[in-house]
Amino acid sequence: MTTDPEAVKGAVDAAFRQEWGRVVATLIRTTGDWDLAEECAQDAFAQALARWPKDGIPGRPGGWLTTAARNRAIDVLRRKAVGAAKLREVALATPPDPGPYPGHETDHSGVSDDRLRLIFTCCHPALSLEARVALTLRTLAGLTTVEIARAFLASEATMAKRLVRAKQKITRAGIPYRVPPAHLLPERVPGVLGVLYLLFNEGYAASAGADLIRANLSAEAIRLARVLVRLMPDEPEAAGLLALMLLHDARRSARVDAAGDLVTLEDQDRSLWDAAEIGEGVEVLDGALRHGRPGPYQIQAAIAACHVTAATAERTDWAQIAALYGRLADFLPTPVVELNYAVAVGMARGPAAGLALVDAMTAAGKLAGYHLLPATRADFLRRLGRLPEAAVAYGEALELVSTDAERRFLNRRLAETSS
């Protein structure tokens, strides 16, 4: 039996998106070796590319890959002569045909999901916040070092060193692979929420590549956020993050057209938005706000709610959005929040007001190398009719953009302003 190579490649690519985190998390639990887990997971996917064309695509790719990775780990450990006890532990830890969530054992938290355990392990307070986020994105989501570096606006070499140091620190400190008890959850929450938000964003607006949207990453972030909300029902920021994800994800189908080109918020077909997801997001947000402890994720969710509950783009309450961004800056005084505030001001008070704020950021050297700064400036200039200046700014943005869909959008705008 032979299977079409293209079909196999597609199946392996799909399995990577869906199963990487499960395979790696299971192997980390059973071997305690982070590098070995990644190595064996990569080997399992390589085996799939070699064997599935001859043997056929298995009915349960996740189970096949987990078993192949586990067997590879046993071989490596045997060569390293680590002892019969560890070999038996790894061999027996995963059944030959694991279910959709390998590793059904529960710890004292009552959580049986290895991936959630992995997030909390990566988010131990002994690690820096940036290291926690980067390590989980690498091991759980399978993002490359380049992708993570772009998410942090850092160089690939710098991010690679941070990942190595984080793994070494987990090993040296003996950080346990578990969801912590309830009294320790608050100190882990910011890192865990940061992980999920970056994971969602990498799926919602990919940092590089041909596809602007990687829905599997967004779906994984939403799934894990739901688990967190169930685990921490009195943590309003967890609910705020879930609401934010749902309200953004509701617009996913309208964000690109049939050709895969970016469609701006004001031009999106609102009939394509997921009304049920919007309703759930607003309900979750309302529940979070009732706690009376606002935080950055709740505020961002409120901003998203202003967008998705407006009947038309023209009826968007930009003044309210600008006020919310001003409040968000109290929690997150970052240049990205400042840029978003400038956009809201420009929409509420006119493009000249927004352009003044953007020009002030540019003069201060903020967000240098970030394509959305010149792109925003270009849009304000275009709205003001200053087309030659807008064309120059679009050209600057094009030199910095990293996704094909955004590049095509900016090229269209450049052509419009140049002509």
C-alpha positions in Angstrom: 0.0 0.0 0.0 1.3 3.4 -0.9 -0.1 6.8 -0.1 0.3 10.0 -2.1 3.3 11.9 -0.8 1.4 15.2 -0.9 -1.4 13.6 1.2 1.2 12.4 3.7 2.9 15.8 3.9 -0.4 17.4 4.6 -1.3 14.8 7.2 2.1 15.3 9.0 1.7 19.1 8.9 -1.7 18.8 10.4 -0.5 16.4 13.0 2.3 18.7 13.9 -0.1 21.6 14.5 -2.5 19.5 16.5 -0.2 17.0 18.4 3.2 18.6 18.9 2.3 20.0 22.3 0.7 16.8 23.5 3.7 14.6 22.4 6.3 16.9 24.0 4.4 17.4 27.2 3.9 13.7 27.7 7.5 12.9 27.1 8.7 15.7 29.5 6.4 14.2 32.2 7.8 10.7 31.6 11.5 11.4 31.0 12.0 14.7 32.9 14.3 15.7 30.1 13.2 18.7 28.1 15.7 18.4 25.3 15.2 14.7 24.9 11.4 15.2 24.7 11.8 17.7 21.8 14.4 15.6 20.1 12.2 12.4 20.2 9.1 14.3 19.1 11.0 15.7 16.1 12.2 12.2 15.3 8.7 10.8 15.5 7.5 13.3 12.9 10.5 12.5 10.7 9.5 8.8 11.0 6.0 9.7 9.9 7.2 11.3 6.8 9.3 8.2 6.0 6.8 5.5 6.9 3.3 6.8 6.3 3.8 6.8 2.4 4.3 3.0 2.7 2.2 2.0 5.7 -0.6 4.5 5.2 -1.8 7.4 7.4 -2.8 6.0 10.8 -6.4 6.5 12.0 -5.1 8.2 15.2 -1.9 10.1 14.2 -1.5 11.5 17.7 -1.3 8.0 19.2 1.1 6.8 16.5 3.4 9.8 17.1 3.4 9.5 20.9 4.2 5.8 20.7 7.0 6.5 18.2 8.4 9.3 20.3 8.2 7.1 23.4 10.1 4.3 21.7 12.7 6.7 20.5 13.2 7.9 24.1 13.6 4.4 25.4 16.3 3.8 22.8 18.2 7.0 23.7 17.9 6.3 27.4 19.1 2.7 26.9 22.2 3.9 25.1 22.8 6.3 27.9 22.5 3.5 30.4 20.4 5.5 32.8 19.1 2.4 34.6 16.3 -0.2 34.3 14.0 1.8 36.6 13.9 4.8 34.4 13.4 2.7 31.3 10.5 0.8 32.8 9.0 4.1 33.9 9.1 5.5 30.4 8.0 2.3 28.7 5.0 1.9 30.9 4.0 5.6 31.2 2.2 5.8 27.8 -0.1 3.1 26.5 0.6 1.8 23.0 -2.5 3.6 21.7 -2.9 6.7 23.8 -6.2 8.6 23.7 -6.5 12.1 22.5 -4.9 13.5 25.7 -2.0 11.2 26.6 -1.2 11.1 30.3 -4.5 10.7 32.1 -3.0 10.7 35.6 -4.2 13.5 37.8 -2.2 15.4 40.5 -3.5 17.1 43.6 -4.9 19.9 41.4 -7.3 17.5 39.8 -6.0 18.5 36.3 -5.2 15.6 34.0 -3.9 17.6 31.0 -0.2 17.3 30.5 -0.1 20.5 28.5 -1.6 22.5 31.3 0.9 21.0 33.7 3.7 22.0 31.2 2.5 25.6 31.2 2.6 25.9 34.9 6.0 24.3 35.0 7.3 26.7 32.5 5.7 29.6 34.4 7.5 28.9 37.7 8.3 32.2 39.5 12.0 31.2 39.5 12.1 32.0 35.8 11.8 35.5 34.3 8.4 36.3 32.8 9.9 36.5 29.3 11.6 33.1 29.8 8.4 31.5 31.0 6.4 32.7 27.9 9.2 31.8 25.4 9.8 28.3 26.8 6.2 27.4 26.8 5.7 28.6 23.3 8.6 26.5 22.2 7.8 23.3 24.0 4.0 23.4 24.0 3.1 25.0 20.7 6.2 24.0 18.7 6.9 27.6 17.6 10.4 28.1 16.2 13.0 30.2 17.9 12.6 32.7 15.0 8.8 33.0 15.6 9.3 33.5 19.3 12.0 36.1 18.8 9.7 38.1 16.5 6.9 37.9 19.1 9.3 39.5 21.6 11.0 41.9 19.1 14.3 40.2 19.9 17.0 38.6 17.8 17.0 34.8 17.1 20.4 34.4 18.9 19.3 36.2 22.0 16.1 34.1 22.2 18.0 30.8 21.7 20.2 31.7 24.6 17.2 32.5 26.8 15.5 29.2 26.0 18.7 27.2 26.9 19.1 29.1 30.1 15.5 28.5 31.1 15.7 24.8 30.5 18.9 24.6 32.5 17.4 26.5 35.4 14.3 24.2 35.6 16.7 21.2 35.7 19.1 22.7 38.3 16.3 24.0 40.5 14.3 20.8 40.4 11.1 22.7 39.4 8.2 20.1 39.6 6.1 19.2 36.6 2.7 20.0 38.0 -0.2 22.4 38.5 0.6 24.1 41.8 -1.8 24.0 44.8 -4.4 26.7 45.1 -2.5 29.0 47.4 0.4 29.2 44.9 -1.7 29.9 41.9 -1.8 33.8 42.1 2.0 34.1 41.7 1.8 32.0 38.5 -1.2 33.6 36.9 0.5 36.5 35.1 3.0 34.2 33.4 0.4 31.7 32.4 -1.9 34.3 31.0 1.0 35.9 29.1 1.8 32.5 27.6 -1.8 32.0 26.4 -2.1 35.5 25.0 1.0 35.2 22.9 0.0 31.7 21.8 -3.4 33.1 20.7 -1.8 36.1 19.0 0.6 33.9 17.0 -2.4 32.0 15.7 -4.6 35.1 15.2 -1.9 37.2 13.5 1.1 35.0 12.6 4.4 36.7 13.0 5.8 35.4 9.7 5.0 33.2 6.8 2.4 32.8 4.1 -0.6 32.5 6.4 -1.8 35.4 8.4 -4.0 33.2 10.5 -3.0 29.9 12.2 -6.3 28.9 13.7 -5.0 25.8 15.5 -2.8 27.9 17.8 -5.7 30.2 18.6 -8.0 27.3 19.3 -5.4 25.7 21.6 -5.0 29.0 23.5 -8.8 29.3 23.9 -9.1 25.6 25.0 -6.4 26.1 27.7 -8.0 29.4 28.8 -11.3 27.6 29.4 -9.4 25.1 31.6 -7.8 27.9 33.5 -11.1 29.7 34.1 -12.6 26.4 35.5 -9.5 26.0 37.6 -9.5 29.6 38.9 -13.1 30.8 39.0 -12.3 33.7 41.3 -9.5 35.1 39.0 -11.2 37.8 36.9 -8.1 38.3 34.6 -8.3 34.6 33.5 -11.9 35.2 32.5 -10.9 38.6 30.9 -8.3 36.9 28.8 -10.8 34.2 27.7 -13.3 36.9 26.8 -10.6 38.8 24.8 -9.7 35.7 22.8 -13.3 34.9 22.0 -14.2 38.4 20.9 -11.1 38.5 18.6 -11.6 35.0 17.3 -15.2 35.8 16.4 -13.9 38.0 13.6 -11.4 35.4 12.2 -13.5 34.4 9.1 -13.7 38.0 8.0 -10.1 39.1 8.5 -8.9 37.7 5.2 -10.6 37.3 1.9 -10.8 34.3 -0.4 -7.4 35.1 -1.8 -5.9 35.2 1.7 -5.5 39.0 1.7 -5.9 41.1 4.8 -9.3 42.9 5.3 -9.2 45.8 7.7 -11.6 46.0 10.5 -13.6 48.8 9.0 -14.0 46.9 5.7 -14.9 43.5 7.2 -18.2 41.8 6.4 -19.8 41.8 9.8 -22.3 39.1 8.8 -19.3 36.7 8.8 -18.5 37.4 12.4 -19.4 34.5 14.8 -22.4 35.9 16.8 -22.4 33.0 19.2 -18.8 33.5 20.0 -19.4 37.3 20.5 -22.3 36.5 22.8 -20.2 34.2 24.9 -17.3 36.6 25.0 -19.5 39.5 26.2 -21.1 37.2 28.8 -17.7 36.0 30.1 -16.4 39.6 30.2 -19.5 40.8 32.2 -18.9 38.0 34.7 -15.2 39.0 35.1 -16.1 42.7 35.6 -18.5 41.9 38.3 -15.6 41.0 40.5 -14.7 44.7 40.7 -11.0 44.0 40.1 -10.2 45.4 36.6 -7.0 44.4 34.9 -5.3 44.7 31.5 -7.0 41.7 30.0 -10.5 42.8 31.1 -9.8 46.3 29.7 -8.6 44.8 26.3 -11.7 42.6 26.2 -13.8 45.7 26.8 -12.1 47.4 23.8 -12.8 44.3 21.7 -16.4 44.4 22.8 -16.7 48.0 21.6 -15.7 46.9 18.2 -17.7 43.7 17.8 -21.0 45.1 19.3 -21.0 48.1 16.9 -23.6 47.6 14.2 -21.4 49.3 11.6 -17.9 50.6 11.5 -19.2 54.1 11.5 -21.1 53.6 14.8 -18.0 52.3 16.6 -17.6 54.3 19.9 -14.0 55.4 19.3 -14.1 57.9 22.1 -14.8 55.1 24.6 -12.1 53.0 23.0 -9.6 55.9 23.4 -10.6 56.2 27.1 -10.1 52.5 27.6 -6.7 52.6 26.0 -5.8 55.4 28.4 -6.9 53.2 31.3 -4.9 50.3 29.8 -1.8 52.4 29.8 -2.0 52.6 33.6 -1.5 48.8 33.7 0.7 48.4 30.6 2.7 51.6 29.9 4.2 50.2 26.7 4.8 51.8 23.3 2.4 49.3 21.7 -0.5 50.5 23.9 0.6 54.1 23.2 0.3 53.3 19.4 -3.1 51.8 19.8 -4.2 54.8 21.8 -3.0 57.1 19.0 -5.1 55.1 16.5 -8.2 55.4 18.7 -7.6 59.2 19.1 -7.1 59.5 15.4 -10.5 57.8 14.8 -12.3 59.7 17.5 -10.8 63.2 16.9 -9.5 63.1 13.4 -6.4 61.8 11.6 -4.4 65.0 12.4 -4.7 64.3 16.2 -3.6 60.7 15.7 -0.7 61.7 13.4 0.6 64.1 16.0 0.8 61.3 18.6 2.5 58.9 16.1 5.0 61.5 15.1 5.9 62.1 18.7 6.5 58.4 19.2 8.7 58.3 16.1 10.7 61.3 17.2 11.3 59.6 20.6 12.6 56.5 18.9 9.8 54.3 20.1 8.9 51.0 18.3 11.8 51.3 15.9 11.7 48.3 13.6 8.0 47.7 14.3 6.1 47.8 11.0 2.8 48.9 12.4 4.3 52.3 13.5 5.1 53.5 9.9 1.9 51.7 8.6 -0.2 53.6 11.1 1.5 56.9 10.2 0.9 56.1 6.5 -2.8 55.5 7.1 -3.2 58.9 8.9 -1.3 60.6 6.1 -3.5 58.9 3.5 -6.7 60.0 5.3 -5.4 63.5 5.4 -4.8 63.4 1.6 -1.0 63.8 2.0 -0.4 60.9 -0.5 3.3 61.3 -1.4 4.2 61.3 2.3 1.9 58.3 2.8 3.6 56.4 0.0 7.0 56.9 1.7 5.6 55.7 5.0 4.1 52.6 3.4 7.4 51.9 1.8 9.0 52.0 5.3 6.5 49.6 6.6 7.0 47.2 3.7 10.7 46.9 4.6 9.8 45.7 8.1 6.7 43.5 7.6 7.1 39.7 7.9 3.8 38.1 6.8 2.8 37.7 3.1 -0.8 38.8 3.7 0.2 42.1 5.4 2.8 42.7 2.7 0.2 42.4 0.0 -2.1 44.8 1.9 0.7 47.3 2.3 1.6 47.0 -1.4 -2.0 47.7 -2.4 -2.0 50.8 -0.2 1.3 51.9 -1.6 0.0 51.5 -5.2 -3.1 53.5 -4.3 -1.1 56.4 -2.8 1.6 56.4 -5.5 -1.0 56.5 -8.3 
